[in-house]
């Protein structure tokens, strides 16, 4: 009788936990959908919800050419790209904090974002000499520099081991190197070129096009199955390296594979919109606070939370400055500080991992 009662209690607790996670995932999806609709109706020209529905139903070639152009050529690419970029950063941040066992880790810890900024600066300064379409030169250079940074950290990890402290130290070295190269490019640039470089580094969705949306979508869709297959390993790694190894997991090899995925997701995110701070740091903490450590749930919640933060920043920027939209990178950086303090206070002293 006692055994039956115990098993029944375990099943009941597990069922409640599953319901809570499903509710969290559903809530995040609904919240993201509402923010997306709000973002599409916000902007300098405004757009009532009724007009938005009509333009959505009519499609990009509807009779109301003004509404179709505003929605399908200007706002929709920015909103969709912001959603995808937020998801990429949320997923990359959760992976980063897990494989490094560091609650302050983010996609920028290993210097990937700084490398993308250096690649963008190179493209802006010398892009006229590169035989490629002008609108693709900067994203391509940013993407390639991000992969180069990944290669540098990967090489150090192979030579010195893939322990978290080695990866963090290698990442810090790569971060400062590419930040110094960014500063050098800005010092050498003319005032006009410097303005373009600084604006790119701000992080803005105004650069969005349907081509950039397609590229980021393809990369995200390609990475998602790999991430979900790694959910068990990521959850196991939260128990510590020794426990994960005792369960038959090759911890060092898994870390190397994981941070390659982090590099690809971060490269896809920042190549088209520039540097976006704090999203990859805050989203994983919010996901764990809601659904716990099981990465089968925290991965999708972290992705949607990242998208919610970024689209929320876009909406906020349009509201406070309708005529000249503030870049989302500035808003996420400013808003991320109090949010991080709130997360730290909620998790409690000594328990923010």
VONU-704746 format. One record per residue (C-alpha): x, y, z; residue number from 0; residue in three letters. Coordinates in Angstrom, 3 decimals. Layout:
<atom u="X" v="Y" w="Z" num="NUM" residuo="ala"/>
...
//
This chain:
<atom u="0.000" v="0.000" w="0.000" num="0" residuo="unk"/>
<atom u="2.843" v="2.384" w="0.891" num="1" residuo="unk"/>
<atom u="4.636" v="1.605" w="-2.383" num="2" residuo="unk"/>
<atom u="1.444" v="2.178" w="-4.377" num="3" residuo="unk"/>
<atom u="0.872" v="5.522" w="-2.653" num="4" residuo="unk"/>
<atom u="4.475" v="6.594" w="-3.335" num="5" residuo="unk"/>
<atom u="4.298" v="5.676" w="-7.034" num="6" residuo="unk"/>
<atom u="0.971" v="7.449" w="-7.357" num="7" residuo="unk"/>
<atom u="2.430" v="10.565" w="-5.754" num="8" residuo="unk"/>
<atom u="5.403" v="10.512" w="-8.133" num="9" residuo="unk"/>
<atom u="3.104" v="10.149" w="-11.143" num="10" residuo="unk"/>
<atom u="0.913" v="12.984" w="-9.890" num="11" residuo="unk"/>
<atom u="3.914" v="15.254" w="-9.343" num="12" residuo="unk"/>
<atom u="5.285" v="14.430" w="-12.796" num="13" residuo="unk"/>
<atom u="1.907" v="15.154" w="-14.408" num="14" residuo="unk"/>
<atom u="1.742" v="18.544" w="-12.674" num="15" residuo="unk"/>
<atom u="5.276" v="19.312" w="-13.819" num="16" residuo="unk"/>
<atom u="4.437" v="18.422" w="-17.432" num="17" residuo="unk"/>
<atom u="1.314" v="20.600" w="-17.319" num="18" residuo="unk"/>
<atom u="3.309" v="23.497" w="-15.898" num="19" residuo="unk"/>
<atom u="5.860" v="23.250" w="-18.683" num="20" residuo="unk"/>
<atom u="3.214" v="23.008" w="-21.374" num="21" residuo="unk"/>
<atom u="1.496" v="26.041" w="-19.876" num="22" residuo="unk"/>
<atom u="4.809" v="27.945" w="-19.899" num="23" residuo="unk"/>
<atom u="5.521" v="27.053" w="-23.525" num="24" residuo="unk"/>
<atom u="1.971" v="27.983" w="-24.546" num="25" residuo="unk"/>
<atom u="2.136" v="31.239" w="-22.579" num="26" residuo="unk"/>
<atom u="5.420" v="32.215" w="-24.224" num="27" residuo="unk"/>
<atom u="4.000" v="31.440" w="-27.683" num="28" residuo="unk"/>
<atom u="0.880" v="33.525" w="-27.033" num="29" residuo="unk"/>
<atom u="2.904" v="36.401" w="-25.593" num="30" residuo="unk"/>
<atom u="5.251" v="36.351" w="-28.568" num="31" residuo="unk"/>
<atom u="2.324" v="36.326" w="-31.018" num="32" residuo="unk"/>
<atom u="0.747" v="39.344" w="-29.301" num="33" residuo="unk"/>
<atom u="4.033" v="41.256" w="-29.350" num="34" residuo="unk"/>
<atom u="4.513" v="40.441" w="-33.031" num="35" residuo="unk"/>
<atom u="1.071" v="41.854" w="-33.826" num="36" residuo="unk"/>
<atom u="1.825" v="44.960" w="-31.748" num="37" residuo="unk"/>
<atom u="5.152" v="45.420" w="-33.520" num="38" residuo="unk"/>
<atom u="3.472" v="45.187" w="-36.929" num="39" residuo="unk"/>
<atom u="0.934" v="47.854" w="-35.996" num="40" residuo="unk"/>
<atom u="3.609" v="50.194" w="-34.548" num="41" residuo="unk"/>
<atom u="5.667" v="52.612" w="-36.553" num="42" residuo="unk"/>
<atom u="5.917" v="56.214" w="-37.778" num="43" residuo="unk"/>
<atom u="2.864" v="55.880" w="-40.043" num="44" residuo="unk"/>
<atom u="0.797" v="53.762" w="-37.633" num="45" residuo="unk"/>
<atom u="-1.585" v="51.020" w="-38.720" num="46" residuo="unk"/>
<atom u="-4.875" v="50.097" w="-37.006" num="47" residuo="unk"/>
<atom u="-5.417" v="46.427" w="-36.279" num="48" residuo="unk"/>
<atom u="-8.267" v="46.226" w="-38.815" num="49" residuo="unk"/>
<atom u="-6.006" v="47.569" w="-41.569" num="50" residuo="unk"/>
<atom u="-3.299" v="45.135" w="-40.507" num="51" residuo="unk"/>
<atom u="-5.658" v="42.163" w="-40.906" num="52" residuo="unk"/>
<atom u="-6.802" v="43.389" w="-44.310" num="53" residuo="unk"/>
<atom u="-3.213" v="43.838" w="-45.484" num="54" residuo="unk"/>
<atom u="-2.270" v="40.400" w="-44.154" num="55" residuo="unk"/>
<atom u="-5.199" v="38.728" w="-45.898" num="56" residuo="unk"/>
<atom u="-4.698" v="40.642" w="-49.162" num="57" residuo="unk"/>
<atom u="-1.005" v="39.698" w="-49.273" num="58" residuo="unk"/>
<atom u="1.939" v="41.692" w="-50.630" num="59" residuo="unk"/>
<atom u="0.083" v="42.497" w="-53.860" num="60" residuo="unk"/>
<atom u="-3.193" v="43.723" w="-52.362" num="61" residuo="unk"/>
<atom u="-5.188" v="46.628" w="-53.741" num="62" residuo="unk"/>
<atom u="-4.092" v="48.990" w="-50.956" num="63" residuo="unk"/>
<atom u="-0.558" v="49.424" w="-52.210" num="64" residuo="unk"/>
<atom u="0.481" v="51.778" w="-49.401" num="65" residuo="unk"/>
<atom u="-0.564" v="49.363" w="-46.647" num="66" residuo="unk"/>
<atom u="0.933" v="46.402" w="-48.538" num="67" residuo="unk"/>
<atom u="4.258" v="48.182" w="-48.967" num="68" residuo="unk"/>
<atom u="4.449" v="49.287" w="-45.329" num="69" residuo="unk"/>
<atom u="3.540" v="45.854" w="-43.991" num="70" residuo="unk"/>
<atom u="5.234" v="43.429" w="-46.373" num="71" residuo="unk"/>
<atom u="8.310" v="45.388" w="-47.446" num="72" residuo="unk"/>
<atom u="9.149" v="47.401" w="-44.323" num="73" residuo="unk"/>
<atom u="7.653" v="46.055" w="-41.094" num="74" residuo="unk"/>
<atom u="7.225" v="42.345" w="-41.733" num="75" residuo="unk"/>
<atom u="10.909" v="41.638" w="-42.557" num="76" residuo="unk"/>
<atom u="12.011" v="43.556" w="-39.459" num="77" residuo="unk"/>
<atom u="9.558" v="41.779" w="-37.169" num="78" residuo="unk"/>
<atom u="10.251" v="38.290" w="-38.541" num="79" residuo="unk"/>
<atom u="14.008" v="38.845" w="-38.493" num="80" residuo="unk"/>
<atom u="13.808" v="40.175" w="-34.921" num="81" residuo="unk"/>
<atom u="11.904" v="37.055" w="-33.881" num="82" residuo="unk"/>
<atom u="14.432" v="34.726" w="-35.503" num="83" residuo="unk"/>
<atom u="17.438" v="36.634" w="-34.145" num="84" residuo="unk"/>
<atom u="15.974" v="36.583" w="-30.635" num="85" residuo="unk"/>
<atom u="15.445" v="32.829" w="-30.903" num="86" residuo="unk"/>
<atom u="19.014" v="32.285" w="-32.095" num="87" residuo="unk"/>
<atom u="20.445" v="34.344" w="-29.237" num="88" residuo="unk"/>
<atom u="18.216" v="32.663" w="-26.646" num="89" residuo="unk"/>
<atom u="19.257" v="29.192" w="-27.792" num="90" residuo="unk"/>
<atom u="22.929" v="30.143" w="-28.029" num="91" residuo="unk"/>
<atom u="22.870" v="31.720" w="-24.568" num="92" residuo="unk"/>
<atom u="21.300" v="28.671" w="-22.929" num="93" residuo="unk"/>
<atom u="23.868" v="26.391" w="-24.539" num="94" residuo="unk"/>
<atom u="26.700" v="28.699" w="-23.556" num="95" residuo="unk"/>
<atom u="25.706" v="28.882" w="-19.891" num="96" residuo="unk"/>
<atom u="25.302" v="25.101" w="-19.777" num="97" residuo="unk"/>
<atom u="28.562" v="24.026" w="-21.402" num="98" residuo="unk"/>
<atom u="30.596" v="26.643" w="-19.502" num="99" residuo="unk"/>
<atom u="28.737" v="26.129" w="-16.189" num="100" residuo="unk"/>
<atom u="28.736" v="29.914" w="-15.922" num="101" residuo="unk"/>
<atom u="25.556" v="31.911" w="-15.207" num="102" residuo="unk"/>
<atom u="27.112" v="35.059" w="-16.706" num="103" residuo="unk"/>
<atom u="27.996" v="33.425" w="-20.022" num="104" residuo="unk"/>
<atom u="26.363" v="34.594" w="-23.235" num="105" residuo="unk"/>
<atom u="27.058" v="34.286" w="-26.974" num="106" residuo="unk"/>
<atom u="29.510" v="37.166" w="-26.584" num="107" residuo="unk"/>
<atom u="31.677" v="35.450" w="-23.964" num="108" residuo="unk"/>
<atom u="33.772" v="33.660" w="-26.561" num="109" residuo="unk"/>
<atom u="34.276" v="36.813" w="-28.645" num="110" residuo="unk"/>
<atom u="31.971" v="35.784" w="-31.482" num="111" residuo="unk"/>
<atom u="30.057" v="39.075" w="-31.516" num="112" residuo="unk"/>
<atom u="33.260" v="41.141" w="-31.427" num="113" residuo="unk"/>
<atom u="34.564" v="39.105" w="-34.365" num="114" residuo="unk"/>
<atom u="31.355" v="39.804" w="-36.294" num="115" residuo="unk"/>
<atom u="31.759" v="43.509" w="-35.580" num="116" residuo="unk"/>
<atom u="35.315" v="43.460" w="-36.896" num="117" residuo="unk"/>
<atom u="34.194" v="41.656" w="-40.042" num="118" residuo="unk"/>
<atom u="31.456" v="44.225" w="-40.583" num="119" residuo="unk"/>
<atom u="33.935" v="47.074" w="-40.093" num="120" residuo="unk"/>
<atom u="36.259" v="45.527" w="-42.681" num="121" residuo="unk"/>
<atom u="33.395" v="45.166" w="-45.136" num="122" residuo="unk"/>
<atom u="32.208" v="48.729" w="-44.643" num="123" residuo="unk"/>
<atom u="35.719" v="50.110" w="-45.144" num="124" residuo="unk"/>
<atom u="36.876" v="47.902" w="-48.021" num="125" residuo="unk"/>
<atom u="33.636" v="46.465" w="-49.394" num="126" residuo="unk"/>
<atom u="33.945" v="48.355" w="-52.667" num="127" residuo="unk"/>
<atom u="36.887" v="46.116" w="-53.598" num="128" residuo="unk"/>
<atom u="35.019" v="42.854" w="-52.945" num="129" residuo="unk"/>
<atom u="33.286" v="41.292" w="-55.999" num="130" residuo="unk"/>
<atom u="29.932" v="40.546" w="-54.374" num="131" residuo="unk"/>
<atom u="26.483" v="42.181" w="-54.116" num="132" residuo="unk"/>
<atom u="26.782" v="45.260" w="-51.895" num="133" residuo="unk"/>
<atom u="23.926" v="44.288" w="-49.557" num="134" residuo="unk"/>
<atom u="25.544" v="40.899" w="-48.811" num="135" residuo="unk"/>
<atom u="29.162" v="41.974" w="-48.301" num="136" residuo="unk"/>
<atom u="28.797" v="43.091" w="-44.678" num="137" residuo="unk"/>
<atom u="26.781" v="40.038" w="-43.473" num="138" residuo="unk"/>
<atom u="29.133" v="37.641" w="-45.262" num="139" residuo="unk"/>
<atom u="32.243" v="39.222" w="-43.737" num="140" residuo="unk"/>
<atom u="30.632" v="39.300" w="-40.289" num="141" residuo="unk"/>
<atom u="29.637" v="35.638" w="-40.608" num="142" residuo="unk"/>
<atom u="33.102" v="34.550" w="-41.760" num="143" residuo="unk"/>
<atom u="34.859" v="36.433" w="-38.948" num="144" residuo="unk"/>
<atom u="32.548" v="34.800" w="-36.432" num="145" residuo="unk"/>
<atom u="33.494" v="31.381" w="-37.771" num="146" residuo="unk"/>
<atom u="37.158" v="32.406" w="-37.609" num="147" residuo="unk"/>
<atom u="36.745" v="33.267" w="-33.925" num="148" residuo="unk"/>
<atom u="35.096" v="29.872" w="-33.440" num="149" residuo="unk"/>
<atom u="38.063" v="28.230" w="-35.145" num="150" residuo="unk"/>
<atom u="40.525" v="30.008" w="-32.848" num="151" residuo="unk"/>
<atom u="38.701" v="28.950" w="-29.688" num="152" residuo="unk"/>
<atom u="38.206" v="25.436" w="-31.081" num="153" residuo="unk"/>
<atom u="41.949" v="25.109" w="-31.763" num="154" residuo="unk"/>
<atom u="42.828" v="26.194" w="-28.230" num="155" residuo="unk"/>
<atom u="40.240" v="23.780" w="-26.847" num="156" residuo="unk"/>
<atom u="41.806" v="20.877" w="-28.755" num="157" residuo="unk"/>
<atom u="45.338" v="21.791" w="-27.679" num="158" residuo="unk"/>
<atom u="44.609" v="22.551" w="-24.028" num="159" residuo="unk"/>
<atom u="41.418" v="20.636" w="-23.334" num="160" residuo="unk"/>
<atom u="37.773" v="21.637" w="-23.438" num="161" residuo="unk"/>
<atom u="37.334" v="22.428" w="-19.761" num="162" residuo="unk"/>
<atom u="35.022" v="25.399" w="-19.068" num="163" residuo="unk"/>
<atom u="37.811" v="27.588" w="-17.691" num="164" residuo="unk"/>
<atom u="39.947" v="26.992" w="-20.802" num="165" residuo="unk"/>
<atom u="37.075" v="27.922" w="-23.100" num="166" residuo="unk"/>
<atom u="36.308" v="31.050" w="-21.078" num="167" residuo="unk"/>
<atom u="39.939" v="32.209" w="-21.064" num="168" residuo="unk"/>
<atom u="40.294" v="31.524" w="-24.782" num="169" residuo="unk"/>
<atom u="37.061" v="33.373" w="-25.436" num="170" residuo="unk"/>
<atom u="38.182" v="36.386" w="-23.406" num="171" residuo="unk"/>
<atom u="41.447" v="36.505" w="-25.364" num="172" residuo="unk"/>
<atom u="39.566" v="36.341" w="-28.669" num="173" residuo="unk"/>
<atom u="37.072" v="38.939" w="-27.416" num="174" residuo="unk"/>
<atom u="39.751" v="41.507" w="-26.546" num="175" residuo="unk"/>
<atom u="41.655" v="40.839" w="-29.760" num="176" residuo="unk"/>
<atom u="38.687" v="41.510" w="-32.012" num="177" residuo="unk"/>
<atom u="37.528" v="44.460" w="-29.915" num="178" residuo="unk"/>
<atom u="40.962" v="46.038" w="-30.340" num="179" residuo="unk"/>
<atom u="40.775" v="45.392" w="-34.092" num="180" residuo="unk"/>
<atom u="37.356" v="47.071" w="-34.118" num="181" residuo="unk"/>
<atom u="38.875" v="50.095" w="-32.408" num="182" residuo="unk"/>
<atom u="41.691" v="50.162" w="-34.959" num="183" residuo="unk"/>
<atom u="39.207" v="50.133" w="-37.849" num="184" residuo="unk"/>
<atom u="37.242" v="52.965" w="-36.255" num="185" residuo="unk"/>
<atom u="40.436" v="54.972" w="-35.721" num="186" residuo="unk"/>
<atom u="41.460" v="54.595" w="-39.370" num="187" residuo="unk"/>
<atom u="38.002" v="55.187" w="-40.845" num="188" residuo="unk"/>
<atom u="36.857" v="58.436" w="-42.363" num="189" residuo="unk"/>
<atom u="33.998" v="60.250" w="-40.578" num="190" residuo="unk"/>
<atom u="31.402" v="58.905" w="-43.059" num="191" residuo="unk"/>
<atom u="32.630" v="55.319" w="-42.790" num="192" residuo="unk"/>
<atom u="32.967" v="55.612" w="-39.002" num="193" residuo="unk"/>
<atom u="29.312" v="56.613" w="-38.779" num="194" residuo="unk"/>
<atom u="28.296" v="53.480" w="-40.717" num="195" residuo="unk"/>
<atom u="30.448" v="51.237" w="-38.524" num="196" residuo="unk"/>
<atom u="29.080" v="52.688" w="-35.290" num="197" residuo="unk"/>
<atom u="25.490" v="52.380" w="-36.516" num="198" residuo="unk"/>
<atom u="26.062" v="48.718" w="-37.415" num="199" residuo="unk"/>
<atom u="27.497" v="48.047" w="-33.964" num="200" residuo="unk"/>
<atom u="24.427" v="49.613" w="-32.334" num="201" residuo="unk"/>
<atom u="22.285" v="46.665" w="-33.478" num="202" residuo="unk"/>
<atom u="19.248" v="47.567" w="-35.533" num="203" residuo="unk"/>
<atom u="16.442" v="45.731" w="-37.321" num="204" residuo="unk"/>
<atom u="16.221" v="48.461" w="-39.959" num="205" residuo="unk"/>
<atom u="18.677" v="46.480" w="-42.110" num="206" residuo="unk"/>
<atom u="16.212" v="43.588" w="-42.440" num="207" residuo="unk"/>
<atom u="15.302" v="42.207" w="-45.869" num="208" residuo="unk"/>
<atom u="13.526" v="39.065" w="-46.951" num="209" residuo="unk"/>
<atom u="16.897" v="37.636" w="-48.017" num="210" residuo="unk"/>
<atom u="18.292" v="38.085" w="-44.511" num="211" residuo="unk"/>
<atom u="15.112" v="36.539" w="-43.070" num="212" residuo="unk"/>
<atom u="15.534" v="33.503" w="-45.322" num="213" residuo="unk"/>
<atom u="19.201" v="33.023" w="-44.441" num="214" residuo="unk"/>
<atom u="18.634" v="33.210" w="-40.679" num="215" residuo="unk"/>
<atom u="15.557" v="30.969" w="-40.943" num="216" residuo="unk"/>
<atom u="17.476" v="28.281" w="-42.842" num="217" residuo="unk"/>
<atom u="20.313" v="28.302" w="-40.285" num="218" residuo="unk"/>
<atom u="17.909" v="28.197" w="-37.337" num="219" residuo="unk"/>
<atom u="15.862" v="25.346" w="-38.832" num="220" residuo="unk"/>
<atom u="19.063" v="23.417" w="-39.565" num="221" residuo="unk"/>
<atom u="20.333" v="23.849" w="-35.980" num="222" residuo="unk"/>
<atom u="17.079" v="23.105" w="-34.153" num="223" residuo="unk"/>
<atom u="17.075" v="19.303" w="-34.673" num="224" residuo="unk"/>
<atom u="20.702" v="19.111" w="-33.538" num="225" residuo="unk"/>
<atom u="19.884" v="21.137" w="-30.431" num="226" residuo="unk"/>
<atom u="16.873" v="19.051" w="-29.490" num="227" residuo="unk"/>
<atom u="18.901" v="15.852" w="-29.949" num="228" residuo="unk"/>
<atom u="21.406" v="17.310" w="-27.452" num="229" residuo="unk"/>
<atom u="18.725" v="18.150" w="-24.865" num="230" residuo="unk"/>
<atom u="19.501" v="15.107" w="-22.719" num="231" residuo="unk"/>
<atom u="23.259" v="15.762" w="-22.788" num="232" residuo="unk"/>
<atom u="22.752" v="19.431" w="-21.896" num="233" residuo="unk"/>
<atom u="20.525" v="18.493" w="-18.975" num="234" residuo="unk"/>
<atom u="23.035" v="15.882" w="-17.820" num="235" residuo="unk"/>
<atom u="25.890" v="18.381" w="-18.021" num="236" residuo="unk"/>
<atom u="24.108" v="20.557" w="-15.442" num="237" residuo="unk"/>
<atom u="24.852" v="17.773" w="-12.934" num="238" residuo="unk"/>
<atom u="28.590" v="18.358" w="-13.338" num="239" residuo="unk"/>
<atom u="31.328" v="16.912" w="-15.523" num="240" residuo="unk"/>
<atom u="31.992" v="13.919" w="-13.277" num="241" residuo="unk"/>
<atom u="28.348" v="12.838" w="-13.159" num="242" residuo="unk"/>
<atom u="27.923" v="13.369" w="-16.909" num="243" residuo="unk"/>
<atom u="31.039" v="11.292" w="-17.633" num="244" residuo="unk"/>
<atom u="29.845" v="8.522" w="-15.308" num="245" residuo="unk"/>
<atom u="26.704" v="8.267" w="-17.467" num="246" residuo="unk"/>
<atom u="28.816" v="7.580" w="-20.565" num="247" residuo="unk"/>
<atom u="29.013" v="11.106" w="-21.962" num="248" residuo="unk"/>
<atom u="32.169" v="12.389" w="-23.687" num="249" residuo="unk"/>
<atom u="32.084" v="15.817" w="-22.049" num="250" residuo="unk"/>
<atom u="34.986" v="17.443" w="-23.907" num="251" residuo="unk"/>
<atom u="33.772" v="16.344" w="-27.349" num="252" residuo="unk"/>
<atom u="30.246" v="17.473" w="-26.525" num="253" residuo="unk"/>
<atom u="31.488" v="20.920" w="-25.453" num="254" residuo="unk"/>
<atom u="33.382" v="21.368" w="-28.709" num="255" residuo="unk"/>
<atom u="30.342" v="20.384" w="-30.802" num="256" residuo="unk"/>
<atom u="28.090" v="22.631" w="-28.752" num="257" residuo="unk"/>
<atom u="30.127" v="25.779" w="-29.056" num="258" residuo="unk"/>
<atom u="30.337" v="25.267" w="-32.835" num="259" residuo="unk"/>
<atom u="26.525" v="25.372" w="-32.803" num="260" residuo="unk"/>
<atom u="26.710" v="28.472" w="-30.596" num="261" residuo="unk"/>
<atom u="29.041" v="30.117" w="-33.105" num="262" residuo="unk"/>
<atom u="26.746" v="29.359" w="-36.051" num="263" residuo="unk"/>
<atom u="23.636" v="30.619" w="-34.241" num="264" residuo="unk"/>
<atom u="25.419" v="33.769" w="-33.053" num="265" residuo="unk"/>
<atom u="26.844" v="34.415" w="-36.512" num="266" residuo="unk"/>
<atom u="23.394" v="34.078" w="-38.066" num="267" residuo="unk"/>
<atom u="21.944" v="36.441" w="-35.452" num="268" residuo="unk"/>
<atom u="24.470" v="39.273" w="-35.550" num="269" residuo="unk"/>
<atom u="25.522" v="39.178" w="-39.198" num="270" residuo="unk"/>
<atom u="22.431" v="41.024" w="-40.404" num="271" residuo="unk"/>
<atom u="21.382" v="43.144" w="-37.423" num="272" residuo="unk"/>
<atom u="24.635" v="43.958" w="-35.640" num="273" residuo="unk"/>
<atom u="25.489" v="43.592" w="-31.972" num="274" residuo="unk"/>
<atom u="22.522" v="42.779" w="-29.707" num="275" residuo="unk"/>
<atom u="23.435" v="42.597" w="-26.031" num="276" residuo="unk"/>
<atom u="21.855" v="40.938" w="-22.999" num="277" residuo="unk"/>
<atom u="19.303" v="38.820" w="-24.905" num="278" residuo="unk"/>
<atom u="21.483" v="35.722" w="-24.791" num="279" residuo="unk"/>
<atom u="22.217" v="36.374" w="-21.112" num="280" residuo="unk"/>
<atom u="18.715" v="37.074" w="-19.786" num="281" residuo="unk"/>
<atom u="16.615" v="34.603" w="-21.820" num="282" residuo="unk"/>
<atom u="18.209" v="31.413" w="-20.386" num="283" residuo="unk"/>
<atom u="17.757" v="32.616" w="-16.799" num="284" residuo="unk"/>
<atom u="14.109" v="33.416" w="-17.470" num="285" residuo="unk"/>
<atom u="13.590" v="29.999" w="-19.077" num="286" residuo="unk"/>
<atom u="15.144" v="28.117" w="-16.164" num="287" residuo="unk"/>
<atom u="13.111" v="30.151" w="-13.675" num="288" residuo="unk"/>
<atom u="9.917" v="29.080" w="-15.442" num="289" residuo="unk"/>
<atom u="10.505" v="25.462" w="-16.506" num="290" residuo="unk"/>
<atom u="13.609" v="24.319" w="-14.630" num="291" residuo="unk"/>
<atom u="16.691" v="22.530" w="-15.893" num="292" residuo="unk"/>
<atom u="15.121" v="20.051" w="-18.324" num="293" residuo="unk"/>
<atom u="16.397" v="21.288" w="-21.687" num="294" residuo="unk"/>
<atom u="13.556" v="19.628" w="-23.552" num="295" residuo="unk"/>
<atom u="11.452" v="22.487" w="-22.179" num="296" residuo="unk"/>
<atom u="14.033" v="25.193" w="-21.484" num="297" residuo="unk"/>
<atom u="15.360" v="25.219" w="-25.065" num="298" residuo="unk"/>
<atom u="12.035" v="26.257" w="-26.685" num="299" residuo="unk"/>
<atom u="11.185" v="28.582" w="-23.782" num="300" residuo="unk"/>
<atom u="14.607" v="30.253" w="-23.964" num="301" residuo="unk"/>
<atom u="14.222" v="30.694" w="-27.728" num="302" residuo="unk"/>
<atom u="10.785" v="32.293" w="-27.377" num="303" residuo="unk"/>
<atom u="11.919" v="34.421" w="-24.439" num="304" residuo="unk"/>
<atom u="14.792" v="35.762" w="-26.526" num="305" residuo="unk"/>
<atom u="12.346" v="36.633" w="-29.291" num="306" residuo="unk"/>
<atom u="9.983" v="38.278" w="-26.774" num="307" residuo="unk"/>
<atom u="12.805" v="40.444" w="-25.397" num="308" residuo="unk"/>
<atom u="13.936" v="41.563" w="-28.842" num="309" residuo="unk"/>
<atom u="10.466" v="42.246" w="-30.249" num="310" residuo="unk"/>
<atom u="9.528" v="43.973" w="-26.995" num="311" residuo="unk"/>
<atom u="12.574" v="46.218" w="-27.425" num="312" residuo="unk"/>
<atom u="11.488" v="46.968" w="-30.991" num="313" residuo="unk"/>
<atom u="7.983" v="47.942" w="-29.848" num="314" residuo="unk"/>
<atom u="9.361" v="50.080" w="-27.016" num="315" residuo="unk"/>
<atom u="11.736" v="51.876" w="-29.384" num="316" residuo="unk"/>
<atom u="8.888" v="52.708" w="-31.765" num="317" residuo="unk"/>
<atom u="6.702" v="53.976" w="-28.927" num="318" residuo="unk"/>
<atom u="9.223" v="56.333" w="-27.307" num="319" residuo="unk"/>
<atom u="10.631" v="57.610" w="-30.604" num="320" residuo="unk"/>
<atom u="8.163" v="57.090" w="-33.477" num="321" residuo="unk"/>
<atom u="9.884" v="59.474" w="-35.900" num="322" residuo="unk"/>
<atom u="13.412" v="58.039" w="-35.479" num="323" residuo="unk"/>
<atom u="13.268" v="54.462" w="-34.226" num="324" residuo="unk"/>
<atom u="15.913" v="53.746" w="-31.592" num="325" residuo="unk"/>
<atom u="18.104" v="50.714" w="-32.448" num="326" residuo="unk"/>
<atom u="17.056" v="47.643" w="-30.485" num="327" residuo="unk"/>
<atom u="20.643" v="46.990" w="-29.417" num="328" residuo="unk"/>
<atom u="20.629" v="50.183" w="-27.354" num="329" residuo="unk"/>
<atom u="17.304" v="49.331" w="-25.717" num="330" residuo="unk"/>
<atom u="18.263" v="45.752" w="-24.835" num="331" residuo="unk"/>
<atom u="21.549" v="46.960" w="-23.345" num="332" residuo="unk"/>
<atom u="19.846" v="49.602" w="-21.185" num="333" residuo="unk"/>
<atom u="16.903" v="47.401" w="-20.172" num="334" residuo="unk"/>
<atom u="19.079" v="44.339" w="-19.637" num="335" residuo="unk"/>
<atom u="20.839" v="45.762" w="-16.571" num="336" residuo="unk"/>
<atom u="17.781" v="46.047" w="-14.254" num="337" residuo="unk"/>
<atom u="16.425" v="42.769" w="-15.624" num="338" residuo="unk"/>
<atom u="19.700" v="41.045" w="-14.758" num="339" residuo="unk"/>
<atom u="19.598" v="42.535" w="-11.249" num="340" residuo="unk"/>
<atom u="16.026" v="41.263" w="-10.878" num="341" residuo="unk"/>
<atom u="17.046" v="37.774" w="-12.005" num="342" residuo="unk"/>
<atom u="19.952" v="37.724" w="-9.549" num="343" residuo="unk"/>
<atom u="17.724" v="38.910" w="-6.698" num="344" residuo="unk"/>
<atom u="15.067" v="36.307" w="-7.529" num="345" residuo="unk"/>
<atom u="17.446" v="33.380" w="-7.818" num="346" residuo="unk"/>
<atom u="18.981" v="34.171" w="-4.475" num="347" residuo="unk"/>
<atom u="22.474" v="34.642" w="-3.223" num="348" residuo="unk"/>
<atom u="24.860" v="31.941" w="-4.445" num="349" residuo="unk"/>
<atom u="22.227" v="30.256" w="-6.633" num="350" residuo="unk"/>
<atom u="22.116" v="31.963" w="-10.016" num="351" residuo="unk"/>
<atom u="23.461" v="29.099" w="-12.109" num="352" residuo="unk"/>
//
